[in-house]
Amino acid sequence: MSYHRGITALSAFVCAICVARAAEPLQLSDLIAVALAHNPEVLAAQKRYEAARQKPTEARTLPDPVLSAGYASNGGPLPGQGLGRDATSNIGVTISQELPYPGKLGLRAGIAGKEADAELQRYIAVQWRLRSRVSEAYHRLHHAYAGLELLARARELTTQTLRISEVRYSLGKTPQQDIFRTQTEISMIETRVVEMEQDKKTAEAEINYLLNRKADTPVGEPTMADAPPLRMSLDDLLRKADELSPELRGAQKTIERGELAVNLARRDFHPDYTIAAGYFNQGGMAPMFQVRVDIPLRIHQEQRERPALNAEVDRLSEVRRDYEATAQSLQFRIREAYIAAQTAWRVIQLYSDTILPQDDLTVESSLNAYRNGNGDFAPVLGSLTAKIDAEERVHEQELNYLLALTRLEELTGAQLVGSESK
């Protein structure tokens, strides 16, 4: 009996720990660290890079030498027949080594190295993309929690208005339609709560997906500092992108790889050669030694090497144009995200400094007048609706601002928002 009580107590203790952990504030830096360590897409990109790193060593290594063993016989097909009697009878071995034309191995290793460098940039790009997606989901989850808190305050304020309307109606000082209109407003708030709850669950599911966890794993409530102002200018961001963007750096490595491939294609006009050395036992006769150099005659190089060179030149031109297109696209996306961030920031400041304080004063004034029987119901409901809409608008713009900063981080490779939270 005591054993079962101990198990029950232990289970309760473990559950309490799980609940406590689930209730801990959710830190963006922790989520990003877990995602980078467990996300399958990142792990796959890491393995592709690690595999690519092995290629330069393989490319710079000579082909394996070839050992040949055989015999030549006279008077019969069996080994040793005619050995020591006929000069053409022998048993021997030959070792041959293929040697690429000087410089080819280095170029092949260089091409493999540039491919590995490009793969590294793709790996970094996958990491930044994952960071961006985790941050976006985190900000959306924070927005959902903030929205639910806002709607709870709005519901409480509207409920107070409903109670005032009911008192005034019982005294015959207001029509019943005021009560109905207030109840309708409460129902609309409840509808927004349902929608916000759905947004919250969606954000939690996306976070668990990105962290490679079970869909029903508790996520917790995000805690964030106020959105920081964007202190970098557009020119600064564009320079950062030129320096750090894995997309641009990967494209540059592809160009460098193409330049080496063109050089290798030019070297292919020069033939590789094979050196062979052999020893042949001739029985009682003196042994025979052989050294041979095999050089292919490149009589078809205009039909083979020339088209190959032209193809590599065309590929190099293609990747250079791709680089230009990537740079132009990157600049456009940075400008777009920068404008979005600046616009959202200005709207936030306008609402915070002017509109929200005015709405608070309007609601307080109209509600006090209505409570004291000196005002109509329409201004009260209108001011309440305006206040709720304005606060929701501010939260939406804060979300848009943070999402724009997150996109800028992904595009430039520079961290603009600290991962620390209050």
HUTAVEN-V400657 format. One record per helix or strand of 3 or more residues. SS is the DSSP state (H for helix, E for strand). FROM is the first residue (numbers start at 0). TO is the last residue. If there is no record, write none. Layout:
ss=SS from=FROM to=TO
ss=SS from=FROM to=TO
This chain:
ss=H from=1 to=22
ss=H from=27 to=37
ss=H from=39 to=52
ss=H from=54 to=58
ss=E from=65 to=71
ss=E from=89 to=98
ss=H from=103 to=169
ss=H from=175 to=209
ss=H from=233 to=243
ss=H from=245 to=266
ss=E from=272 to=280
ss=E from=287 to=294
ss=H from=300 to=370
ss=H from=376 to=411
